[in-house]
Amino acid sequence: MRLTSLVRPLGWFSLALGAAELLAPRKIANAHGTPEGKNVVRGFGAREIAAGAAVLAKPRSAVPLLARAAGDVLDIGAAGVAARKASGGKRAMALASLATVTAFLALDLLVARAVARS
């Protein structure tokens, strides 16, 4: 499989994730043990939608994918803070989010590199 075939799915994923973050920020923040973070989740949702729209608008440019990667770095920081604050199942959720976002950061960077080279 060519990595460039993942550009559009990453764009659509960003739109879906961003919509979830905008529509249910309290539930997402509570699930991670940081109920005070609902406004941060909402802001991340707006950023995610903007990144997804940019990826879909310019699928042959690495720049929107690098913007997604920059957002991933912010998400990693937020998930790390949540994991440090939370306990029990909520800490497990924050750690799972941390691992998932780290994997997406790697994927975004690999796909951006493939797009830049094509």
C-alpha positions in Angstrom: 0.0 0.0 0.0 1.2 3.5 -0.8 1.2 5.9 2.1 -0.2 8.6 -0.1 -3.4 6.6 -0.3 -4.0 7.5 3.4 -4.2 11.3 2.8 -8.0 11.5 2.3 -8.8 9.0 5.1 -6.7 11.1 7.5 -8.6 14.2 6.4 -12.0 12.5 7.0 -10.8 11.1 10.3 -9.9 14.6 11.4 -13.3 15.9 10.5 -15.0 13.1 12.4 -12.8 13.4 15.5 -13.2 17.2 15.5 -17.0 16.9 15.3 -17.0 14.5 18.3 -14.8 16.9 20.3 -17.1 19.8 19.5 -20.3 17.9 20.2 -19.3 16.1 23.3 -16.3 17.9 25.0 -17.6 17.2 28.5 -17.9 13.5 27.9 -14.5 13.2 26.4 -12.9 15.3 29.2 -14.7 13.3 31.9 -13.6 10.0 30.3 -10.0 11.2 30.6 -10.4 12.3 34.2 -10.1 16.0 33.4 -13.7 17.4 33.6 -12.2 20.9 33.8 -10.7 20.4 30.3 -13.9 20.5 28.3 -13.0 23.9 26.7 -9.6 22.5 25.7 -11.3 19.5 24.1 -13.7 21.9 22.3 -10.7 24.0 21.0 -8.9 20.8 19.9 -12.1 19.9 18.0 -12.1 23.1 16.1 -8.4 22.7 15.3 -9.0 19.1 14.2 -11.8 20.2 11.8 -9.6 22.9 10.3 -6.8 20.4 9.8 -9.1 17.9 8.2 -10.6 20.4 5.8 -7.1 21.6 4.8 -6.0 18.0 4.2 -9.0 17.3 2.0 -8.7 20.7 0.2 -5.0 20.2 -0.6 -4.4 16.4 -0.7 -1.1 16.8 -2.7 0.5 19.1 -0.2 2.4 17.9 2.9 1.7 21.2 4.8 -1.8 20.3 6.1 -0.5 16.9 7.2 2.3 18.6 9.1 -0.4 20.8 10.7 -2.1 17.6 11.8 1.2 16.4 13.2 1.6 19.7 15.1 -1.8 19.2 16.6 -0.9 15.7 17.5 2.0 17.1 19.6 -0.5 19.3 21.5 -2.8 16.3 22.0 0.1 14.2 23.3 0.8 16.9 25.9 -2.8 17.1 26.9 -3.1 13.3 27.2 0.1 13.2 29.3 -1.3 15.8 31.7 -4.6 13.9 31.9 -2.7 10.6 32.6 -0.7 12.2 35.4 -3.9 13.7 37.0 -6.3 10.8 36.6 -6.5 7.4 38.3 -7.9 4.0 37.7 -9.9 3.5 34.5 -9.7 7.2 33.6 -5.9 7.0 33.7 -6.1 3.9 31.5 -8.2 5.9 29.0 -5.7 8.8 29.0 -2.8 6.5 28.5 -4.7 4.8 25.6 -5.3 8.2 24.1 -1.6 9.0 24.5 -0.5 5.8 22.7 -3.1 6.4 19.9 -2.1 10.0 19.3 1.6 9.0 19.3 0.8 6.4 16.6 -1.1 9.0 14.6 1.8 11.5 14.9 4.1 8.9 13.3 1.6 8.1 10.6 1.0 11.8 9.8 4.7 12.4 9.5 5.2 9.3 7.3 2.3 10.3 5.0 3.5 13.9 4.8 6.9 12.7 3.8 5.4 10.4 1.1 3.3 13.3 -0.2 6.3 15.6 -0.3 8.3 13.1 -2.3 5.5 12.4 -4.8 
